[in-house]
Amino acid sequence: PDGATLASGSSDTTVMLWDAASGQKKQTLVSHAAFVFSVAFSPDGATLASGGKDNTVILWDPASGQKKKTLAGHKNTVHAVAFSL
């Protein structure tokens, strides 16, 4: 939300957090078992969601890089994640 951090998902199963101004990598988040197709920050910036080919959504604390929770139950790839106000 503050525009300072960019999140990207990759076929290498990681989510990376980047400093948007400098382009420097800040953190690599590892927990998905397959491609990561989508990432989204919550409106307050306190949570990052990632979804992927492993049929899960993972909720992260972007400040610490720690996984908060894994949401399982999809029967196929998660192509998109989004937060609602």
N, C-alpha and C positions, 0 to 999 in steps of 0.2 A: 503493500500500500504506500510506502514512502518512496518507492522508485529506486531504492538503493541496492536491492538484491534481485537478481534474475535467477530463476530456477529452470533447469532443463532435464529432460528424461532421455534415456538412451537405450539402444539395443544391447549395450554391455551390462544391462540390468541395474544401472546406478542412476541416482538423481544427483545432479551437481548444483551447488549454489555458487553464484558468481557475484563479484562486486561490479555493478553495472557501470560505474564511472571508469574504473581502471581496466576492467576485463580480467582481473585476476580471480582465480578459483579460490573460494573461501572454504568449501567443505564438499566432501563426497559422502552421500548417504547410501548405505548398502543394506538391502533387506529383500528386495524383489528377487524372484527366482527366474524371471524371464524379462523380455523387453519392457521398458517403461514408456507408455504412449502418451501420458498426460500428467500435467502438474498444475496445481492452483493454490494460491495463497488465500487464506481466510481474510475477510475484510479488515480485521484488526491486526493481521500479520502474525498472530500467535501460533498458527497452525498451517502446515503445508500438507496438501493431499497429493498422493501420486497413485496412478492406476496403470495396470499393465496386463501383459499377456498371461501372467500367472493367475488371472481371475480375481485379483485382490485389489483393494484400495488400502494404502498405508497412510496413516496420519503421523506427521512428524512435528517436533518442536524445532523450528528453523534456527532458533538462537543457539541451541545446544547440539543439534544434529541427532538427537535421540528419538527413537521410534516411540510414539505414544500408544498406538493401537493398530492392529490389522483388522480390516473388515473383509470377511470372507463370505461367500455365498453365491457369487456370480457363477454361472455355468460356462462362461466363455470370457474372452478378453474384455478388459475394461478400456474402452477407447477414449473416454473423456471423464473428467471430474470437474465439479464446480461447486461453489458455495452460494447460498441464498441468504438474503437479508431478511 
